Amino acid sequence: MHNIRAKTLLSAQNGMNLYRGCTHGCIYCDSRSECYGFDHAFEDIAVKENAPQLLTQALRSKRKRCMIGTGSMCDPYMPLERELCLTRRCLEIIDSEGFGAALITKSDLVLRDIDLLQSIHRKAKAVVQMTLTTYDEGLCRIIEPGVCTTKRRYEALCALRDAGIPTVVWLSPILPYINDTKENLAGILRYCIRAGVKGVLCFGMGVTLREGNREYFYAALDRSFPGLRERYEQDYGLAYELTSLNHGELMRLFHAVCEKYGMMHDPAEIFAYLRELPEPYEQLTLF
């Protein structure tokens, strides 16, 4: 871990990455890709120590309140957040300034901040997005070794539901020949139904690989799935999008279950929901 002073914080879409790098160790992580220009080891987390100051300045300069999101380049609830509390400090600022918040994480540490999320949701809107990829607990520990397992994330979703915080699940990625099965999809969707999630984001049954994360992924396959790397190389070569052979069947099941249980499943609809502030709140800000 090392501290840096960032020049800016919010993206054009009002997202923020408070850290740079990650320690979750997910074998498929796109953020390892060379195109992002990391100049330090991925696990050596760069901490944007001046993020609270930058966030305060950015929010006070906005003419209209909006949803503030955490970016997908890092998880705002990595283990070091327990001591640093950088995410919590930024949520306190979002709360005090009257903005909304949309977090995305794989960690149950988000439950620490339920009090702030409830306060934000009373004034504006708070949504927690949780990534679920692998129903099998043993397989999850291999694919996502540095973070709590899917069952614990499901329990966190239930706790957020009980606290009145709406949730969305990211069903991504689905790895060909590893978790691209009907059993895996059905198990994850059962969790989503029981947790009462608002929607499930899925961009297709597959994974993307680029220079940087491809090498890391293949090294993980060599360790945990001997021989599978050769199958990937034979079937996909250097393709960016690696679509499961079961894509059609799994997508039909996905849409049918979401439709049956009233969960949003169109990405455009879900992203619109994540960006939108409640109408009564926007009206109140006029006075």
C-alpha positions in Angstrom: 0.0 0.0 0.0 1.2 3.5 -0.7 -0.5 7.0 -0.7 -0.9 9.2 -3.7 -2.4 12.6 -4.2 -5.0 12.6 -7.0 -5.6 15.6 -9.3 -9.3 14.8 -9.9 -11.7 12.2 -8.5 -15.1 12.1 -10.3 -15.4 10.8 -13.8 -17.7 12.4 -16.4 -20.3 9.9 -15.3 -19.8 10.8 -11.6 -18.0 7.6 -10.7 -15.0 7.5 -8.4 -12.2 5.1 -7.7 -10.8 5.8 -4.2 -8.1 3.1 -4.6 -6.0 1.9 -7.5 -5.4 -1.8 -7.6 -7.0 -4.7 -5.7 -6.2 -7.5 -3.4 -9.2 -9.8 -4.1 -7.2 -11.9 -6.5 -10.1 -12.7 -8.8 -8.6 -14.8 -11.6 -10.5 -13.0 -14.4 -10.0 -9.3 -13.3 -10.1 -7.0 -16.3 -8.5 -4.2 -14.3 -5.1 -5.9 -14.6 -5.2 -5.2 -18.4 -2.2 -3.3 -19.7 -4.4 -0.6 -21.2 -5.0 0.9 -17.8 -1.3 1.8 -17.4 -0.5 0.6 -14.0 3.0 1.7 -12.9 3.0 -0.4 -9.8 2.2 -3.9 -8.7 -1.6 -4.5 -8.9 -1.7 -5.7 -5.3 0.3 -2.7 -4.1 -2.8 -0.5 -3.5 -2.5 3.2 -4.3 -4.6 5.1 -1.8 -6.0 8.4 -3.0 -5.4 10.1 0.4 -6.9 13.5 -0.7 -10.1 11.8 -2.1 -12.4 13.4 0.6 -11.2 16.9 -0.2 -11.6 16.4 -3.9 -15.1 14.9 -3.5 -16.2 17.8 -1.3 -15.0 20.3 -3.9 -16.6 18.4 -6.8 -20.0 18.0 -5.1 -20.2 21.7 -4.0 -19.4 22.8 -7.6 -22.3 20.9 -9.1 -25.5 22.8 -10.0 -27.7 19.7 -9.6 -27.5 16.8 -7.2 -27.0 13.4 -8.7 -26.0 9.8 -8.0 -22.3 9.3 -7.1 -21.0 5.8 -8.0 -17.9 3.8 -7.1 -16.0 2.8 -10.3 -15.4 -0.7 -11.3 -11.6 -0.4 -11.4 -11.3 -1.3 -7.7 -13.5 -2.5 -4.9 -14.3 0.2 -2.3 -14.4 -2.4 0.4 -11.0 -4.1 0.1 -9.6 -5.3 3.5 -7.5 -2.2 4.0 -10.8 -0.2 4.0 -11.4 -1.5 7.5 -8.5 0.6 8.9 -8.5 3.5 6.4 -12.2 4.1 6.2 -11.8 6.1 3.0 -15.0 4.8 1.5 -16.9 5.6 4.7 -15.5 9.2 4.8 -16.6 9.8 1.3 -20.1 8.4 2.0 -20.3 10.8 4.9 -19.6 13.6 2.5 -22.2 12.3 0.0 -24.7 12.2 2.9 -24.0 15.6 4.2 -24.2 17.2 0.7 -27.5 15.5 -0.1 -26.3 13.4 -3.1 -27.2 9.8 -3.9 -24.8 6.8 -3.9 -24.4 3.7 -6.0 -21.8 1.3 -4.7 -20.4 -1.8 -6.4 -18.5 -4.4 -4.3 -17.9 -8.1 -3.7 -17.4 -7.6 0.1 -19.6 -8.0 3.1 -17.7 -5.0 4.6 -20.3 -2.9 3.0 -22.6 -3.8 6.0 -20.4 -1.7 8.2 -21.8 1.4 6.5 -25.5 0.5 6.6 -26.2 3.5 8.9 -24.8 5.9 6.3 -26.5 4.1 3.4 -29.9 4.4 5.2 -29.3 8.1 5.9 -28.4 8.7 2.2 -31.4 6.7 1.1 -33.8 8.7 3.3 -32.5 12.0 1.8 -31.8 10.9 -1.8 -31.1 7.3 -2.9 -28.6 4.6 -2.1 -28.1 1.4 -4.1 -25.6 -1.4 -3.4 -24.5 -3.6 -6.3 -23.0 -7.0 -5.5 -21.1 -9.2 -8.0 -22.1 -12.9 -7.9 -20.4 -15.3 -10.3 -20.2 -18.7 -8.8 -22.8 -20.6 -6.7 -20.4 -23.4 -5.7 -18.5 -22.3 -2.6 -15.4 -24.3 -3.3 -15.2 -23.1 -6.8 -15.8 -19.5 -5.7 -12.7 -19.8 -3.4 -10.6 -20.7 -6.4 -12.0 -18.1 -8.8 -12.3 -15.2 -6.2 -9.8 -16.2 -3.5 -9.4 -12.9 -1.6 -13.0 -12.0 -0.9 -15.9 -13.5 1.0 -17.7 -16.3 -0.8 -21.0 -16.0 -2.7 -23.1 -17.4 0.2 -21.8 -14.6 2.4 -22.5 -12.0 -0.3 -26.0 -13.4 -0.5 -26.3 -12.9 3.3 -25.1 -9.3 2.9 -27.8 -8.8 0.2 -30.4 -10.0 2.6 -29.2 -7.7 5.4 -29.3 -4.8 3.0 -32.8 -5.7 2.0 -33.9 -5.9 5.6 -32.3 -2.4 6.2 -34.3 -1.0 3.3 -31.4 -0.6 0.9 -32.2 -1.6 -2.7 -29.7 -3.9 -4.4 -28.6 -5.0 -7.9 -26.5 -8.1 -8.7 -23.8 -8.2 -11.4 -23.8 -11.6 -12.9 -20.4 -11.3 -14.6 -18.3 -12.9 -15.7 -19.3 -16.5 -16.6 -16.2 -18.5 -17.4 -16.4 -21.1 -20.3 -16.0 -24.7 -19.1 -15.9 -23.5 -15.4 -19.1 -21.9 -14.2 -21.2 -21.8 -17.4 -23.7 -24.3 -16.3 -27.5 -24.3 -15.7 -26.9 -25.4 -12.1 -24.6 -22.4 -11.4 -27.0 -19.9 -13.0 -30.0 -21.4 -11.2 -28.2 -21.2 -7.9 -27.3 -17.6 -8.3 -30.7 -16.6 -9.4 -32.3 -18.3 -6.4 -30.1 -16.1 -4.2 -31.2 -13.1 -6.2 -34.9 -14.0 -5.8 -34.6 -14.7 -2.0 -32.6 -11.5 -1.4 -35.3 -9.4 -3.3 -32.8 -7.7 -5.6 -34.1 -5.0 -7.9 -32.3 -6.3 -11.0 -29.6 -8.5 -12.3 -27.0 -7.2 -14.8 -25.8 -9.6 -17.3 -24.0 -8.8 -20.5 -23.9 -12.3 -21.9 -22.5 -15.6 -20.8 -18.7 -15.3 -21.2 -15.6 -13.4 -20.2 -13.4 -10.8 -21.8 -9.6 -11.1 -21.9 -7.0 -8.5 -22.8 -3.2 -8.2 -22.6 -2.3 -8.3 -19.0 -5.4 -10.0 -17.5 -5.2 -12.8 -20.1 -1.8 -13.9 -18.8 -2.9 -13.7 -15.2 -6.0 -15.8 -16.0 -4.1 -18.4 -17.9 -1.6 -18.8 -15.1 -4.5 -19.4 -12.7 -5.9 -22.0 -15.0 -2.6 -23.8 -15.0 -2.6 -23.9 -11.2 -6.2 -24.9 -10.6 -7.6 -26.4 -13.9 -4.7 -28.3 -15.5 -5.2 -28.6 -19.3 -7.9 -26.0 -19.5 -5.6 -23.3 -20.8 -4.9 -25.3 -23.9 -8.7 -25.7 -24.6 -9.1 -21.9 -24.2 -6.2 -21.2 -26.6 -7.6 -23.7 -29.1 -11.2 -22.5 -29.0 -10.7 -18.7 -28.6 -7.1 -17.8 -29.6 -6.5 -14.1 -28.7 -10.2 -13.1 -28.9 -11.3 -10.3 -26.6 -14.8 -11.8 -26.1 -14.9 -15.4 -25.0 -18.5 -16.5 -25.3 -19.7 -19.7 -23.7 -20.9 -22.4 -25.9 -24.0 -22.5 -23.6 -24.7 -18.8 -24.1 -28.1 -19.2 -25.8 -29.5 -21.7 -23.4 -28.3 -19.8 -20.3 -29.5 -16.5 -21.5 -33.0 -17.9 -22.2 -33.0 -19.2 -18.7 -31.7 -16.0 -17.2 -34.4 -13.8 -18.9 -37.2 -16.2 -18.2 -36.4 -16.4 -14.4 -35.9 -12.6 -14.1 -39.2 -12.0 -15.9 -41.1 -14.5 -13.8 -39.9 -12.9 -10.5 -40.1 -9.3 -11.5 -36.3 -8.5 -11.5 -35.0 -6.0 -14.0 -32.8 -7.7 -16.5 -32.3 -5.2 -19.3 -28.9 -3.5 -18.8 -30.2 -0.1 -20.2 -33.1 -0.2 -17.7 -30.9 -1.1 -14.8 -28.3 1.6 -15.6 -31.1 4.2 -15.9 -32.4 3.1 -12.4 -28.8 3.5 -11.0 -28.5 7.0 -12.4 -31.9 8.2 -11.5 -32.7 10.2 -8.3 -36.3 10.0 -7.0 -38.6 12.6 -8.4 -39.9 13.9 -5.0 -36.3 14.6 -4.0 -35.5 16.5 -7.1 -38.7 18.6 -6.6 -37.7 19.4 -3.0 -34.3 20.8 -4.2 -36.1 23.5 -6.1 -37.2 25.3 -2.9 
